[in-house]
């Protein structure tokens, strides 16, 4: 939701269980994730925490009219922020209470604001799930991959 530092990013169901880490050669993924970790001096790009371990998060944009899912960035986030971003998975694994608290803390909002933002994210998710097949735009990766890897 606009105005929040930390948001939910519910990817269409057809995109579940696929990510750059599993699709790219390990050396290419290492370059991408290490650049993300270094970009904020080892801190979470969202909340600013400096955890022992950062996680690489893929940010996507969606052009619903053209049916294009575009990779726009890979950022380093702490586990707490990553749990909020992927709230659907977090709910399934039993970590929603901690994610709620983190969302409220990072965004300086209320529980009602959390519920409203989650409702909006779920609406976006449901609408995007009506699209049968997304075309992928991976232009972002060009700077990381040699011609023989693309």
N, C-alpha and C positions, 0 to 999 in steps of 0.2 A: 504494500500500500504506500502511496506517495507520502512523503513527510517523515517516514520512519527510517532510522539507520539500519535496522534489522527487519527483514521481511521474509515471508514464506515464499518459496519457489517450488510450486507443485508442478512437476513436469507431466505431460500427458502420459497416460497409462502405457501407451505403445512404446514409450521411451524408457520404461523402467528396466533396471538391471543392465543397462548399457552405459558405459562411460568411457572417457578418453583413456583412462588407465588400462582398461581391458582391450581397447581397440588399437592403441599405438604401440610401436616397438618400445620396449622398456627404456632404452636410451633417450628416445624422444620425450617420453613422459617425464623422465627425470629432469631434463632441461626445463620443461614447462613448469613443473611443480617447484623446482628450486628457484626459478625466477620469481614465482609468486611469493615464496617464503621470504626472499630477499627484499622484495618491493617495499615492505613496511618494516624493515629492520627486525624481522622475527616476531612481529606483533600481529595480532588478529586485525585484518583489514576493516572489520566492522566495529568491534567493541574496544580495541586497543590493548587487550590482555596480552601478556607475554607468557604463553603456556610452555610446558616442556616440549609439547609436540603440536605442531600445526597440521592442518588438513587442507588439501587443495580442493577448492570448490569451483565447479564449472558454472559460469553465468550464461544464461541463454535468453534471447529475445524471441518473440513469436509474432510473425506476420500472418494473422489468421486468414486474411483475404487471399494472399499468395500461397498460403500453406507452407511457410518456410520457418524452420526452427534454426536460429543462427547462434553459433557460439560467439559471444562477445568478449569474454575474458575468463581467466582462471585466477582466482584470488586465494590467499591464505586466510583461513579462519580457525578459530579455536573450536574445540569439540562442542562447547555449549552453543555457540552461534550456529554451527553446522546442524545441531539437533533441532534448532528452531527452523532453519531454512528448509529442512526436510522433515517437517512436522508429521507428515503422514507415516513415514517410517518410524519416527520417534514414538508416535502413538501406539504403533504395533509392538514396539519393543519395551513399552512400559515407562518411558522417560518423559511423559508429557508434563507432569507437575513441575519438574526442574526447568523444562523448556518454557513453560508459562512464566515462571518467575524471572528467567533470564530475559525473555521478550519484554516484560514490563520494566525491568531494571534498565536495560540498554536503551529502550525507547522513552523512558520516563512517562509511562502511560498507565492506564488502569486495566483491570481485568475485563471490563466492558469493551475497552478499546481493543484488547487482544481478541475477544470474541468477534467483534465487528471486522477486524482485519482478516481473521481466519475465515469468516463467512465470505468475504470478498474473494479471497484466494481460492476457496472451494468453488465459487461461481465461475471464476476464470478457468479453473481446472475442468469443470464439467463442460464448459463451452468448448475448450480445446480438445476434449475427448471426442467430440462429435466429428472431428476431422479424421477421415479414414487413414490418411498417410501424410506424414510430414516430409518435405524435402529438407535435407540438411545443408546448411551453409557453414563450411568449416574454413572459410577464408582466414580466420584468425590464426590458424595453424601454419600458414605459409612461411612465416618468418622462422619457424622452428624446424621445419622439415626440408630435407634435400629433395630434389626433383624425383629421385628414384623411390622415395618413401611416400609421395603423394599419389 
